[in-house]
Amino acid sequence: MSAFRRLVDAVARATVERPGAVVAAFLLFTGVFALGVGNVSTDAGTEQFTEELPAQRAFEAVNEQFTPTFEPDTGSTQLVQSERNVLAKPALLGMLEAQQRLAERPGLRVASTSSAASTVATNLDPDAATLDAQIRAVERATPREVDAAVRAAAASDAFTNQLSDDFNRRGARAAATVGVVEHELPAGLEATAGAGTESPLTPIQQRSRRVVASTGADITVFGAGLVSAEFANVVFDSLILVLPASVALIFLFLLVAYRDPVDLLLGLVALAVALVWTVGFLGLAGIAFSQLLIAVPPLLLAVGIDFGIHSVNRYREERTEGRGIEASMATAGRQLLVAFFIVTATTALGFAANLTSGLAPIREFGLVAAVGIGFTFLVFGVFLPALKVLADRFRERRNLPAFGQRPLGAEGTLLASVSTGGLVAARRAPRVFLAAAVLLAALSGAYGLGVDTSFSQDDFLPPEETPAYLEDLPEPFRPSEYTVTGTLNFLEANFERSQGDAVTVYVEGSLRRDHALESFQRAASDPPDAVVAENRTATTQSVLDVVESRAAASPSFRRLVERNDADDDGVPDDNLDAVYDALLDSPARDRALRFVTEDRRAARVVYTLEADATQAEVAAAGRELADRHRFEATATGETVVFQAVSDVILRSALTSLAVALAATAAFLVAVYAALEGAPSLGVVNLVPIVLTIAFLAGSMRAFGLPFNALTATILSITIGLGTDYSAHVVHRFADEYERGGTVDAALEDAVRGTGSALAGSMLTTTSGIGVLVFAVTPVLGQFGVLTALSIFYSYLTAVFLTPSVLVVWGRLRA
């Protein structure tokens, strides 16, 4: 007997011989992990995904090096006004009153305000320098005078950019406008391309929302602080919706599966212990509970249910044969601990494969899920059987009734009929059935190669409108009121501009070299299509613009540039230190330092982008422009950083899939070689999983579900969870076959007993994980759908395809 078999036998014996000690030890550890539950913090939003990327580091460097050291940081709040005509006198007064009330609150740290209403007011009265004066100017004006002031202001792009796209200059009408309030904040705030759950603007903008509401005007307050607040709320709201719904569904299914109140209670206690251990691990390890980790509890509940159903069902099979409590549990334990170990190891490998990701939240997800599945194995492989022995001994001593002790899949039950469907194909034409399945999977996999990859703030924000069935829920289950997504969609729909965003290239190196400024000029020539250009030259902002404007204003500086411009193209290419010194000693110093550092070791160049450029096109253009510079250069900006995350997501999905597949294959071959002397059974175990992945990839594209921050983990998770189903069938088959039975007889026992338990487990698991569709964030809903699909496909391939694979295996082995 192998050392592993001896260990399994020892654990099985301890479970039935000393169940009280086993239960006490587990409860002691539960108390230890419970201490960590109170230390769990939360994290959400997109900021956590961008921290380790080169583009993000460049983004931080740009903000750090090109912002004056002692200048206070600023943050802005947008006042989004929507009316029949925001340029009518009452609407203008509403906006000005909102600006005034905000400015009067010292705690809001208002540095300045601006709006189309202010512009109209100063056109009515050029001396109206204060908000009070602007309000009086509008109040005294007639509607005709207001319209005339609007037409006069429309000559300015700054004014029209504050108005919605439907602005009619002749009619002096627009349906929406955006005012801006600048707040002065403490210096030294960390800059990031993403948004997180903490922002110094959050309390300011929450108070601003209440102040603006008091005006009665149709104005929505919007800003980064409110986005951060909704990111924070969405974690709690999703968890408080998902976990109880999952537990409720699980309770109903377990009631059907166990049909015994005592067994039901034992299963729920085991689930609670597994959750406490996992969440406590988060607190003890200092890992924040993020939006991705919301998916972990339903996953562990799903696997725990599977283990529990198998454990109780296998025990009942032995009991119906007339064996006693200890003998039945020992037999079930010896068999199931091996199957549970195989399932746990392969599932943990699938989860842990995400440790190869370049994104910290995905790595943390993989780690926590892998540790959690290990805890689940211990709880359901050791704790639950010991608890079951104690409970049945108690009932037997007191002659208490036992309910529903008939195992799932017994002859004549519905599950027995469904689960044995795969035996028909296996007996009649296994090779034909297997070939058809492989062909269908190949077509699905090829179709699935076109799955999109995405990463955006929208993935983590709640939907624009909360479904009515969620709004009708009682407290504390009713979600918070969310406005950010609706405001973002409104701004996108009504304020499209002819020019888009900008991409920044962060340049590092000795900018004293003669070719430094010339390289900036050459990089702008014949730019990519996503960049706005004039005469085949990109529209940019850089130190070259400062040099040009200073030369126009200062004859002495112009002569200095001309003396050091060898090719007479207006760009100095000699003695650049002297040019920099003169520039930084001039009134243009502050502007110059926004584009080049004082030590001449770094610079930034900002390129204007076309409005219709996609995220991928922007990132590609940024990389191309960075490569043109004759220095170390990195493209950055929020769009570039988000595309970098999207690229890492795709690489992570493929890498984790390859790692999970290779590691699982190696493990299965090794474990079946050690346990059964048949390493080829490991390959048999893996065949249904490979086909499941192909079916899942095709389904992703068919349903329009992209690889995103969470669904990128689904392929490796499918290997882990999917192996669960095929491993139970293959291991039960191997056990029965080893006893001297024929292939057909072993298949009959494996599929009828284990396959039926798998059906119950599949129904419970897909429902338990499927509740993620009720989560407030779209990314969790998508993950829930895909995980439920992967489990359903894994069940189908395990029960209907694995028998044919085993028959072919048996014939090749004969």
Helices and strands as residue ranges (DSSP letters): H 3-17, H 19-37, H 47-50, H 54-65, E 73-82, H 89-103, G 106-108, E 110-114, H 116-124, H 131-140, H 143-153, H 157-160, E 176-185, H 201-213, E 219-222, H 224-258, H 261-285, G 292-295, H 296-320, H 325-352, G 353-356, H 360-378, I 379-383, H 384-397, H 414-419, H 421-428, H 430-448, G 457-459, H 468-471, H 484-494, E 499-508, H 516-523, E 533-534, E 537-538, E 540-541, H 543-553, H 555-563, H 576-584, H 589-592, E 602-610, H 615-628, E 632-636, H 638-676, H 680-702, G 711-713, H 714-738, H 743-749, I 750-754, H 755-770, G 771-774, H 778-796, I 797-801, H 802-813
